[in-house]
């Protein structure tokens, strides 16, 4: 199997800031991964995690300096040996995308359910934008320790058909007490 790995750096500016429990982003630095075999290609996006000491530059340099080795690890199904978690995930997704295109063309025609993600907004901002999502089947909402119930109630009220995924990104902690 001849597998070609390509990658390119991208920077995307966001319309709204994207706030989660640990940080607030106004832009995203990413690396687009492309794996090609014969006439088929699989794609994925690598967004480095600052909290794991990953940067776009570090990962890009790692890709440039280890391209042959990374391709070999993919072919041998040894992705766990890839140094960076976000890169490992992107390579796995690109490879799965490629396999689907190669082997299961019918899978590409299926409709997959995905979610939209709502970052942490002030109640006022959330109230202003939530109407856009009233017909979305699945909403993932980022939360922290502030206004969780108010946020969920508002989304339920404005988007009654939507299922909600609550994503705290380590922004919550609970103390469990034993009652004897």
N, C-alpha and C positions, 0 to 999 in steps of 0.2 A: 504494500500500500504506500503510494507516494502522497505525502501530506505536506501542503505548503502553509506556513504560518505567516500572516501579515498583521501589522498593527500600526495604528496611527493615533497621535494625541489630538484631543479635542477639548475645547473649553466652551461651555454653554452658559450664557447669562439667563437667569430666571426672571420671569415677569414679576413674581412675588418672592420674597425671601422664604426659604424652606427651613422652618425651625423644628428641631426635634429636641429631646430632653438634654442632649449634650452640646449642641451647637446650632448655629444659624447660618445658612448658606445663601449667598446672593448669586453664586455661579457654581458650576460643577466642572471640575477637571476630570476627564475620563480618557480611557484608551479603548478604541474600537478594535476588537479582535476579529480576524477573519481566518478561517481554516478552509482550505480548498483541497479537494481531491477530484481529479479528472475535471468534469464540467460543473461540479456542484460546490457550493460554498455555504458554510455555516457562520453565523455572526453572533457576537455577544459584546457586552459593554463591561469594562472593568473600572469601577469607581473605587479608588483607594480609600482605606479607612485610616483617618488621622489618629484615632485612638490606638491603633495597632502599629503606629510608627510607619505607616505606608504613605508614600507620596507618588504623584504621577511621574516625577522624574526618576525616583528610585526604581519603580516598576518598569518604566520604559527602558532604562539602562540595563536592568536585569534581562529583559526580553532581547535587547540588542546583543548582549554579551553571551547569552545562553540559548540562542534560537535553535540550534541543532539539538542540543540536549533536551530542551522543552518539547520539541517535536517528537523525539524518541520516547520521552516519558508518556506523552499522549498516546502514541501507538501501542505502548506496552501497558496501558491502563494503570499508570503509576503516578497519577496526578497528586496524590498526597505528598509527594516529594517536592512539589513546587513551593518555592519559598514564601510567597505572599498569598494570604487567604483570598483576597479579592481577585487576584489573577487566577488562582486555582479554580475558583467558582466560574469566572468568565470563560476560561478554557474548556471546562466541563460543559457549560451551556452551549458554547460554539460547536463543540464536538457532537453533542446530542442533536443540535439543530442540523448539522451536516448529515448525521446518520438518518434522521427523519427524511430529509430531502432525498437521500440515496435510496433508502429501502422502503419507505412507506409514504408514497406520494398522497395516498388517501388521507393520511393523518393531517396533512397540510390543509385539507379542505374542511376539516372539523372546526367547529367553533369552540374555542376554549374560553372559559370564564376567567376574567382577570378583574382586578380591582383598581379603583383610583385611590390615590393616597392624599389625604388632607393633612398638611403639616399643622403644627401648633399655631393657632391664630388667636388673637384676642376675641372675646365673645362678639364684639361689634363687627370685626372683620369676617368672622365665621357667619354671622347673620347675613352679611352683605353678599357672600359668595355661595352659600349652601344651596340656594335655589337652582343653581346650574346642574346639580347632581341629583335632582328629584327622580330621574328615571334610571339611575345607575343601580345595577343589581347588587354590587358588592363594594362597600366603602371601607377602606382602611384608614383609621384616624389615629394620628400621633397624639399622645397625651403625656402630660407630666402630672405632678401632684396637685396642680391648681385646676379647679373648675371641671373635673372629669365628668361628674354627673350632669352638670349643666350642659356641657358639650354634647354628651351622648343623647340627652333628652331633646336638645335642639335638632340634632341630626335625625333622630327618630320622628320628630314632629314634621320636619320639612321633607324627609325622604322615607315615608312610611313603607315603601316596597323594598327598601334596601336592607341587606344583611350587613352588619357592622363587625369589623375586626378592630379590636383595640390593641394598639401597638405602643407600649410604654418605653421601649428602647432603654431599659434600665433606669427609667425616670421615676420609678416607684419602688418603695420597699415596704414590706409588711413584717410585723412582729406577730408571730403566732403564739398564743398563750394556751397552755393546757388547762382545761377545766376538769377537775376531778370531783 
